[in-house]
């Protein structure tokens, strides 16, 4: 249980020119102390340290003590409510809740706090895309409809290009991005209604050239923030613009097309110069396919320490699920190609991260992302060399495994191989590759 108390903050650097000091609320929990400032200042001689109140010698002491009592009660209520709900809040968390209750939190500020949290925990694959979404929303609320469509798109692209350029030079850091949004009060949660969302969707399609799926992802981000803000009592549920008669986010299911066994054979038989970028790309893609479509980004980060007694042990980046799979014979042959490069590649199986700073998770993330982009680019060349007309990409390794598996493997086993939490996800995914019954039905009707 936390203890809260009114105190006079007698720190010389916070003393005003008129010699007054700020009055603060001290929060103590588990011997850790945090202070929140009330915004009120008085002279030291007018403060009763024993009774924790303003002396009558201060003009307006009665009114000031009433105000201070109310603010103290707010902090006590937060602490008492946490105890009632068995919610173990630290002194810092109590301070945060109090500060938010007394400050109008904008959508951008709340979003920046989430992104900062994701970044600090190393979830860069989430923080980076969400930061881009924030900039898209900012473009939407600040665009000038009087300009031509061409001018608007030109301006958006120029600002994005400038951010990327400054980021590469190191003159614009993540902290700079977050500070920009932390101080941005242009958008309140209550302003985001169904009309706002409809106009935002139109803007994304018309000026950002976003696909339906990309727009859906942006709406999901907004919905996630709304749910979190409502849970923290920062937004009234009446402002929630999703569900029911409001905005319904629909994720359209596209056709998932994988390679055929013959096309896989062509890739396997393709002769490339060893230790080249194309050669590494071919090996990474096949390695992903041999393990039921492991994400290529995960393959790039595999280390020799992840292999033990003929098995692969690793944790997926996307959902942090632990995985243990037998190393197939074909995958073992690929491993043998790189075994002699263990030291040169800093313990990684494949060479894409050999120059990464192992002490900097963000550098590893950045180089992994660059590697997947390079791999996708190389796969287009490999597809041309193999006569494959499909859009060969990193993710199609997973689709290829599903396509060949078809209905030959029990769904429960496929669920394990795919690392899905829910069997329904596996059934929905695999339905993209099971066509026999529909094909037979079509032939039956047409064989008149």
DAFENLIN-V447413 format. One line per field, one symbol per residue. phi: phi as a letter, one per 30 degrees, with the letter a starting at -180 (. if undefined). psi: psi as a letter, one per 20 degrees, with the letter a starting at -180 (. if undefined). burial: b if it has 16 or more other C-alpha atoms within 10 Angstrom, else e. Layout:
BEGIN
phi->???
psi->???
burial->???
END
This chain:
BEGIN
phi->.dcbadbcdccedcddddidcdcbcccbbhiccbbbcdicbbdddcccddchaddddddiddddddddddddddddddddddddchcdcdddddddddeddcbdddeddddddddddddddidddcdddddddddddddddcdcddddeddddddddddddddddddddidbcdddeddeddcccdbcedddcddeddddddddddcchddedddddddddddddeddddddicbdedddcciidcdcdccdcddcccddedddedddddcbdehcdddddeddddddddciieeedddecdcdddcahibcbacdddbiddbbbdddedddddeddcedceddchiddcddcdcddddbedddddddddddddddddddddeddcicddddbddddddddddddhcdcdedddedddiddcdeddddddddccbeddddddddddcd
psi->pqpqqpqpnmphijprhjjqqqprpppppljppqpppijqqrqhijpnhgilrpqiippkgghhhgghhghghgghgggghghhjkonprhhhgggggghhjpoprggggghhgggghghjjmhighghhhhgghghhhgijqoiiqqhghggggghghghgggghghijiorhhgghhghhjojioqhiinaggghghgggggghhikqrhhggghhhhgghghggghghjkhpphiiojqrcjbpoopoporpoprqrhhhgghghippqpqkrggghggggghggghlklqphhhghjprhiippljqporpphgjkpqpoqqoqghhhhghhhihijgghjkiqgqjhjhjqoijnhhhggghgghghggggghhhghghhikpirnprgiihghgghghgckhpphhhhgghikqhphhggggghiijoigggghgghghil.
burial->ebebebbbbeeeeebeeeebbbbbbbbbbeeebbbbbeeebbbbebbeeeeebbbeeeeebeeebeebeebbebbbebbeebeeeeeebbbbebbebbeebeeebbbbbbbbebbbebbeeebbbebeebbebbbbbbbbeeeeeeeeeeebbeebeeeeeebeeeeeeeeeebeeebeebbebeebebbebebeebeebbebbeebbeeeeeebbbbbebbbebbeebbeeebbeeeebbbeeeebeeeeeeeebbbbeeebbebbeeeeeeeeeebbbbbbbbbbbbbbbbbbbbbbbbbbeeebeeeebbbebeeeeeeeeeebeeebeebbeebeebbeebbbbbbbbbbebeeeeebebbebbeebbeebbbbbbebbeebebeeebbbbbbbbbbbbbbbbeeebeebbbbbbeeebeebeebbebbbeeeeeeeeeeeeee
END
